[in-house]
Amino acid sequence: MTAENFRLVGDEFVGHLLRHADLQPTDRVLDLGSGSGRLAIPLTAQLGPTGRYDGIDVHAGAVAWCEQHITPQHPRFHFHHADVRNAFYNPKGRLASAEHQLPFDDDSFDVVVLASVFTHLLPDAVAHYLGEIQRVLAPGGRLMTTYFLLDEQSRAAIEAGTAAIRFRPSPADTWVVDPGVAEAAVAIDELVVRRLHDEAGLPVRDLHPGSWARPEGVTFQDLVVATPQRGG
């Protein structure tokens, strides 16, 4: 990704946070899959002096870069390394996804964002992280994340060769690009994703289709907004 594209994608996704997740200057934001600061950098102009940002990533070098170049100028921005195994991004990670507990107290954040993270995880890992996200989101909080969602339209586009990504069709609810490294890119049936959200207490509030398989898409991946639902 070029430096220009890096900035454009970050700015675009922060725009989605403002429009679809009601991002406020006072919000406490958790960015799972923070990478090299693609969202953190434009968020420094959006979060006010009482706002806070925490980023987590499996790439230790990216975390170190952000701590060196972003945190000194923006001390309310913090970055954390999670040594979690991922067949594509971190194959030698110490922890399995199901063993990774987010290092934050309950109700710690107003907004949790995952940009192009669940598109690299299988459903069991998605379910685990949704449970953790529900725990750390405060009442009234918002989750914004992206998926490659399988439905009648996207399956037809894949099979016709018009989708931007060539997932391998199968009878299962999860399609992948490379069966040898499934987490390189993962598409999950929309009904399965909705069920996982419901089971985690994070029902889907809004779904904005992605242009990867639908001409009317608002962004490349399918964009989902969810809000926590407390029992009792």
C-alpha positions as CSV (number, residue, x, y, z in Angstrom):
1,M,0.0,0.0,0.0
2,T,1.4,3.4,-1.0
3,A,1.6,6.3,1.6
4,E,-1.2,8.0,-0.3
5,N,-3.5,5.0,-0.1
6,F,-2.6,4.5,3.5
7,R,-3.8,8.0,4.3
8,L,-6.9,7.7,2.1
9,V,-8.1,4.4,3.6
10,G,-7.5,5.7,7.1
11,D,-9.4,8.9,6.4
12,E,-12.2,6.9,4.7
13,F,-12.7,4.6,7.7
14,V,-12.7,7.4,10.2
15,G,-15.4,9.0,8.1
16,H,-17.4,5.8,8.5
17,L,-16.9,6.0,12.2
18,L,-18.2,9.6,12.3
19,R,-21.2,8.8,10.0
20,H,-22.3,5.4,11.1
21,A,-20.9,4.9,14.7
22,D,-21.4,8.4,16.0
23,L,-17.8,8.9,16.9
24,Q,-17.4,11.7,19.5
25,P,-14.3,13.7,20.6
26,T,-14.7,12.3,24.2
27,D,-14.9,8.7,23.1
28,R,-12.6,5.9,24.4
29,V,-11.7,4.0,21.3
30,L,-10.3,0.5,21.0
31,D,-8.7,-0.4,17.6
32,L,-8.2,-4.1,17.1
33,G,-5.7,-4.7,14.3
34,S,-4.2,-1.3,14.6
35,G,-1.3,-2.0,12.3
36,S,1.0,0.9,11.6
37,G,-1.5,3.5,12.8
38,R,-3.7,3.7,9.7
39,L,-6.7,4.7,11.8
40,A,-4.8,6.1,14.8
41,I,-3.2,8.9,12.8
42,P,-6.4,10.5,11.5
43,L,-8.1,9.8,14.9
44,T,-5.5,12.1,16.5
45,A,-7.4,15.0,14.8
46,Q,-10.9,13.7,16.0
47,L,-10.4,12.7,19.6
48,G,-10.3,15.6,22.1
49,P,-8.2,16.0,25.3
50,T,-10.6,13.7,27.3
51,G,-10.8,11.1,24.5
52,R,-8.6,8.0,24.5
53,Y,-7.3,5.5,22.0
54,D,-5.8,2.0,22.5
55,G,-4.6,-0.1,19.6
56,I,-3.8,-3.8,19.6
57,D,-1.9,-5.7,16.9
58,V,-0.2,-9.1,16.4
59,H,2.7,-7.4,14.5
60,A,5.3,-6.4,17.1
61,G,7.2,-4.1,14.7
62,A,4.1,-2.1,13.8
63,V,3.3,-1.7,17.5
64,A,6.8,-0.5,18.2
65,W,6.7,2.0,15.3
66,C,3.4,3.5,16.6
67,E,4.7,3.8,20.2
68,Q,7.8,5.6,18.9
69,H,6.1,7.9,16.3
70,I,2.6,8.5,17.6
71,T,2.4,8.2,21.4
72,P,5.1,10.8,22.2
73,Q,3.0,13.5,20.4
74,H,-0.3,12.1,21.5
75,P,0.1,10.6,25.0
76,R,-3.5,9.4,25.2
77,F,-2.8,7.1,22.3
78,H,-1.4,3.7,23.4
79,F,-0.4,0.6,21.5
80,H,-0.2,-3.0,22.7
81,H,1.2,-6.2,21.2
82,A,-0.9,-9.4,21.2
83,D,1.2,-12.5,20.3
84,V,-1.8,-14.3,18.9
85,R,-1.4,-17.0,16.2
86,N,-2.7,-16.2,12.8
87,A,-1.8,-18.5,9.9
88,F,-1.4,-15.5,7.6
89,Y,-0.1,-12.6,9.8
90,N,1.5,-14.3,12.8
91,P,2.0,-18.1,12.3
92,K,4.4,-18.4,15.2
93,G,2.2,-16.6,17.8
94,R,2.2,-17.8,21.3
95,L,-1.5,-17.7,22.0
96,A,-4.5,-19.2,20.1
97,S,-7.3,-16.7,19.4
98,A,-9.6,-18.4,21.9
99,E,-6.9,-17.9,24.6
100,H,-6.5,-14.2,24.0
101,Q,-8.3,-12.0,26.6
102,L,-8.4,-8.3,25.9
103,P,-6.2,-6.6,28.6
104,F,-8.9,-4.1,29.6
105,D,-11.6,-3.9,32.3
106,D,-15.3,-4.3,31.6
107,D,-17.1,-1.3,30.1
108,S,-13.7,0.4,29.2
109,F,-14.6,1.7,25.7
110,D,-17.3,3.7,23.9
111,V,-16.2,2.5,20.4
112,V,-14.5,-0.6,19.2
113,V,-13.3,-0.8,15.6
114,L,-11.9,-3.6,13.5
115,A,-11.0,-2.8,10.0
116,S,-10.2,-5.8,7.9
117,V,-9.7,-8.1,10.9
118,F,-12.7,-10.5,10.9
119,T,-11.9,-10.9,7.2
120,H,-8.9,-12.9,8.3
121,L,-10.5,-15.0,11.1
122,L,-12.6,-18.1,11.1
123,P,-16.0,-18.2,12.8
124,D,-14.8,-19.7,16.1
125,A,-12.2,-16.9,16.5
126,V,-14.8,-14.3,15.5
127,A,-17.2,-15.6,18.2
128,H,-14.5,-15.4,20.8
129,Y,-13.6,-11.8,20.0
130,L,-17.2,-10.7,19.8
131,G,-17.6,-12.0,23.4
132,E,-14.6,-10.0,24.5
133,I,-15.7,-6.9,22.7
134,Q,-19.1,-7.1,24.3
135,R,-17.4,-7.2,27.7
136,V,-15.2,-4.2,27.2
137,L,-17.9,-2.0,25.5
138,A,-19.7,0.3,27.8
139,P,-23.5,0.6,27.8
140,G,-24.4,2.7,24.7
141,G,-21.1,1.8,23.0
142,R,-20.7,0.9,19.3
143,L,-18.8,-1.7,17.4
144,M,-17.9,-1.1,13.8
145,T,-16.2,-3.9,11.9
146,T,-15.9,-5.3,8.4
147,Y,-16.6,-8.7,6.9
148,F,-16.8,-10.5,3.6
149,L,-20.4,-11.6,3.9
150,L,-21.9,-14.5,1.9
151,D,-25.4,-14.1,0.7
152,E,-27.3,-14.9,-2.6
153,Q,-25.9,-11.8,-4.3
154,S,-22.2,-12.2,-3.3
155,R,-22.2,-16.0,-3.9
156,A,-23.5,-15.3,-7.4
157,A,-20.8,-12.7,-8.1
158,I,-18.1,-15.1,-6.9
159,E,-19.4,-17.9,-9.1
160,A,-19.7,-15.6,-12.1
161,G,-16.2,-14.3,-11.6
162,T,-17.3,-10.7,-11.1
163,A,-16.4,-10.4,-7.4
164,A,-13.1,-8.6,-6.6
165,I,-11.9,-11.6,-4.6
166,R,-12.0,-15.2,-5.8
167,F,-13.2,-17.1,-2.8
168,R,-13.5,-20.8,-3.4
169,P,-17.1,-21.9,-3.4
170,S,-18.0,-24.8,-1.1
171,P,-21.1,-26.1,0.6
172,A,-19.9,-24.7,4.0
173,D,-20.8,-21.4,5.5
174,T,-17.2,-20.2,5.3
175,W,-15.4,-19.7,2.0
176,V,-11.7,-19.0,1.7
177,V,-9.2,-17.9,-1.0
178,D,-6.5,-20.4,-0.1
179,P,-7.4,-23.6,1.7
180,G,-3.8,-24.0,2.7
181,V,-3.8,-20.7,4.5
182,A,-7.5,-20.2,5.3
183,E,-6.9,-16.9,7.2
184,A,-5.5,-15.2,4.1
185,A,-9.1,-14.1,3.4
186,V,-12.3,-15.4,4.8
187,A,-15.9,-15.0,3.8
188,I,-18.7,-16.0,6.2
189,D,-22.4,-16.5,5.6
190,E,-24.3,-13.4,6.7
191,L,-26.8,-15.4,8.7
192,V,-23.9,-17.1,10.6
193,V,-22.4,-13.7,11.3
194,R,-25.8,-12.3,12.6
195,R,-26.1,-15.4,14.8
196,L,-22.6,-15.0,16.3
197,H,-23.4,-11.3,17.0
198,D,-26.7,-12.2,18.7
199,E,-25.1,-14.9,20.8
200,A,-22.4,-12.5,21.9
201,G,-24.9,-9.9,23.0
202,L,-23.9,-7.6,20.1
203,P,-26.8,-7.6,17.7
204,V,-26.2,-6.1,14.3
205,R,-27.7,-2.6,14.1
206,D,-26.7,-1.6,10.6
207,L,-25.2,-3.4,7.6
208,H,-23.7,-1.5,4.7
209,P,-22.8,-3.7,1.7
210,G,-19.3,-3.7,0.3
211,S,-18.3,-3.1,-3.3
212,W,-16.1,-6.3,-3.4
213,A,-19.2,-8.2,-4.6
214,R,-22.0,-5.6,-4.9
215,P,-22.0,-2.5,-7.1
216,E,-23.9,-0.5,-4.6
217,G,-21.3,-0.9,-1.9
218,V,-20.4,2.1,0.3
219,T,-16.8,0.8,0.9
220,F,-14.8,-2.2,-0.3
221,Q,-15.7,-4.7,2.5
222,D,-19.1,-5.2,4.1
223,L,-19.5,-2.8,7.0
224,V,-21.3,-3.8,10.2
225,V,-22.3,-1.7,13.2
226,A,-23.5,-3.4,16.4
227,T,-24.4,-2.2,19.9
228,P,-24.1,-4.1,23.2
229,Q,-27.1,-5.8,24.7
230,R,-27.0,-6.5,28.4
231,G,-28.9,-9.4,29.8
232,G,-31.4,-9.1,32.6
